[in-house]
Amino acid sequence: MSGPLGRVTALLPMKANSVRVTSKNFRMIAGKPLFRWVLDTLLETSIIDQVVINTDAREILSENGLNDGDAGGRVVIRDRKPEICGDFVSMNLVLGDDIANVPSDHYLMTHTTNPLLSAKTIARMAEAYHKGLEAGEADSLFSVTRHQTRFYRPDGTAINHDPANLLRTQDLPPYLEENSVCYLFTADSFARTHARIGEKPILFETPALESVDIDEPADWFMAESLLMRVAAGEILPES
């Protein structure tokens, strides 16, 4: 299945507990457990050779019909080591453990909490990433959300505009927010920075609807309403 990039391994870390939305990774949403939305997308993406799930919830996954070796061996479930479990452990430590134990030419990392990410967008990211590598202009990629609005500090002072000389928001300089939807990198770039973002990353803008991240209860309801449209076979508008 390997394409121009060589072997690509998707990393989909998944823990049993969550702080703000209880057991969100396994809760039913628009007809299936949350984790299945992005997992199914990864498995239908042709560039991805395998999906590695680093987890402390192997039994819960099994109860939800997912086991090591599923999808023709493309699903790999790894038990998370006790020393990298918990809500305050850096995700880079979890990723480092996967990279050390699952060799691959490239790694694509995403979250179960980004259920609207599409295979089409993943393919576009991979193409941009590949071109950046080939040109020697990049060593990694991460997804961002563009903001062009008026920002203020907590003390009320303006950050990116002059309140006395209002420009149209579309004329303001853009700010790019790391939205945690997707990352692409190699073992070498990870080793240099000890992080999923390398020294020369591409900042890739993802469509607004695909950038929904479930962190708070309100995010859940928003994602659910969108996923119900997807489950009904409706095509979400371009954003």
C-alpha positions in Angstrom: 0.0 0.0 0.0 3.0 2.3 0.4 2.9 5.3 -1.9 5.4 8.1 -2.8 6.2 8.7 0.9 7.0 5.1 1.6 5.5 3.5 4.7 3.2 5.7 6.6 2.0 4.8 10.1 -0.9 6.6 11.7 -0.7 7.2 15.4 -4.0 7.3 17.2 -3.5 7.5 21.0 -6.5 6.7 23.1 -7.0 6.7 26.8 -9.8 5.2 28.9 -10.7 8.3 30.9 -11.2 11.9 29.9 -11.6 14.9 32.2 -14.3 17.2 30.6 -16.4 14.7 28.7 -16.7 11.4 30.5 -15.3 8.4 28.5 -15.7 10.4 25.3 -13.5 8.2 23.2 -16.0 5.3 23.5 -19.4 7.2 23.7 -21.8 6.7 20.9 -22.1 9.7 18.6 -24.2 9.7 15.4 -24.5 5.9 15.3 -21.0 4.7 16.4 -18.4 5.1 19.1 -16.5 8.4 18.7 -13.1 6.6 18.1 -14.6 4.8 15.1 -15.1 8.0 13.1 -11.5 9.0 12.7 -10.3 5.3 12.7 -12.6 4.5 9.8 -11.3 7.5 7.9 -7.7 6.5 8.5 -8.3 3.0 7.3 -9.9 4.3 4.1 -7.0 6.6 3.4 -4.8 4.8 0.8 -1.5 6.3 1.9 -1.8 4.8 5.5 -0.3 1.4 5.9 -1.2 0.8 9.6 -2.9 2.5 12.5 -1.2 2.2 15.9 -3.5 2.8 18.9 -1.5 3.4 22.1 -4.0 2.9 24.9 -4.8 1.9 28.4 -8.2 0.7 27.3 -7.6 -2.5 25.3 -10.6 -4.2 27.0 -12.9 -1.3 26.3 -11.9 -1.3 22.6 -12.6 -5.1 22.5 -16.0 -4.5 24.0 -16.6 -2.0 21.2 -15.6 -4.5 18.5 -12.0 -3.5 17.9 -9.0 -5.9 18.4 -5.4 -6.0 17.6 -4.9 -7.2 14.0 -8.2 -6.0 12.7 -8.6 -4.6 9.2 -6.3 -7.2 7.7 -3.6 -6.6 10.3 -3.6 -2.8 9.7 -4.8 -2.1 13.3 -2.1 -2.4 15.9 -3.1 -2.0 19.6 -0.2 -1.2 22.0 -0.7 -1.2 25.8 0.4 2.1 27.2 3.2 1.8 29.7 2.2 2.8 33.3 4.8 5.5 33.4 3.2 7.4 30.5 -0.4 7.0 31.7 -2.3 9.9 33.2 -3.8 13.3 32.4 -0.6 15.3 32.8 1.7 13.2 30.7 3.1 14.9 27.6 1.7 13.5 24.4 5.2 13.6 23.0 6.3 10.9 25.5 3.5 8.6 24.2 4.4 9.3 20.6 8.1 8.7 21.4 7.3 5.3 22.8 5.4 4.4 19.6 8.2 5.6 17.3 10.8 3.7 19.3 8.8 0.5 18.9 7.0 0.8 15.5 9.5 1.7 12.7 8.1 3.6 9.8 9.2 6.0 7.1 6.7 8.6 8.2 4.1 9.1 11.0 0.7 10.8 10.8 -0.8 11.6 14.2 -4.3 12.6 14.9 -7.0 12.3 17.7 -10.3 10.5 18.2 -11.6 13.9 19.1 -11.3 15.2 15.5 -14.0 13.0 14.0 -14.8 15.2 11.0 -11.3 15.0 9.5 -11.7 13.6 6.0 -9.6 11.3 3.8 -9.5 14.0 1.2 -7.9 16.5 3.6 -5.4 13.9 4.8 -4.4 13.3 1.2 -3.9 17.0 0.6 -1.8 17.3 3.7 0.3 14.3 2.7 0.8 15.9 -0.7 2.0 19.2 0.8 4.2 17.4 3.2 5.8 15.3 0.5 6.5 18.3 -1.7 8.0 20.1 1.3 10.3 17.2 2.0 11.3 16.8 -1.7 12.2 20.5 -2.0 14.1 20.4 1.3 11.9 23.2 2.6 10.2 21.2 5.4 10.7 18.3 7.8 7.2 18.1 9.3 3.6 19.4 9.0 0.9 20.4 11.4 -2.6 21.7 11.0 -3.8 25.1 11.9 -6.9 27.3 11.9 -6.7 30.8 10.4 -8.1 33.7 12.5 -8.6 37.2 11.2 -10.3 39.0 14.0 -9.5 41.6 16.7 -7.6 40.1 19.5 -7.1 41.7 23.0 -5.0 40.9 26.1 -6.8 40.3 29.4 -6.0 43.8 30.4 -7.9 45.2 27.4 -5.0 46.3 25.3 -5.1 45.4 21.6 -2.8 42.8 20.1 -3.1 42.9 16.4 -5.0 46.2 15.6 -5.4 49.8 16.5 -8.8 50.4 18.1 -8.6 54.1 17.0 -8.1 53.1 13.4 -10.4 50.1 12.7 -9.5 48.1 9.7 -11.9 45.5 8.2 -11.2 42.1 9.9 -10.3 40.6 6.5 -7.6 43.2 6.2 -6.0 42.3 9.5 -2.8 40.1 9.6 -3.9 36.5 10.1 -3.0 34.5 13.2 -2.7 30.8 12.9 -3.8 28.5 15.7 -2.4 25.0 16.1 -5.6 23.1 16.1 -4.2 19.6 16.9 -6.2 18.0 14.1 -3.2 16.3 12.3 0.6 16.1 12.3 3.1 14.6 9.8 6.7 13.9 10.7 9.6 11.4 10.6 11.5 9.7 13.4 14.5 11.9 12.6 12.5 15.2 12.9 11.0 13.9 16.1 14.4 13.1 17.5 15.7 16.6 16.7 13.0 18.4 18.6 11.6 15.7 20.8 8.2 16.8 19.5 5.7 16.1 16.7 6.5 19.5 15.2 10.0 19.6 13.6 12.4 22.4 13.0 10.9 23.4 9.6 7.2 22.7 9.7 4.5 23.4 7.1 1.5 25.1 8.6 -1.5 23.6 6.9 -4.9 25.2 7.1 -7.7 22.6 7.6 -11.3 23.3 6.6 -13.3 24.9 9.5 -15.8 22.1 9.7 -13.1 19.4 9.8 -11.3 21.3 12.5 -13.9 20.7 15.2 -12.2 19.3 18.3 -14.2 17.7 21.1 -12.8 19.1 24.3 -15.9 20.5 26.1 -19.5 19.3 26.3 -20.5 22.1 23.9 -18.0 20.7 21.4 -19.7 17.3 21.6 -23.1 18.6 20.7 -21.7 20.6 17.8 -19.8 17.6 16.4 -22.8 15.4 16.9 -25.0 17.6 14.8 -22.4 17.6 12.0 -21.8 13.9 12.2 -25.5 13.2 12.0 -25.4 14.9 8.6 -22.5 12.8 7.5 -24.2 9.6 8.7 -27.3 10.6 6.8 -25.2 10.8 3.6 -25.3 14.6 3.3 -22.2 16.3 2.0 -20.9 19.0 4.3 -20.3 22.3 2.6 -16.8 23.4 1.8 -15.4 25.6 4.5 
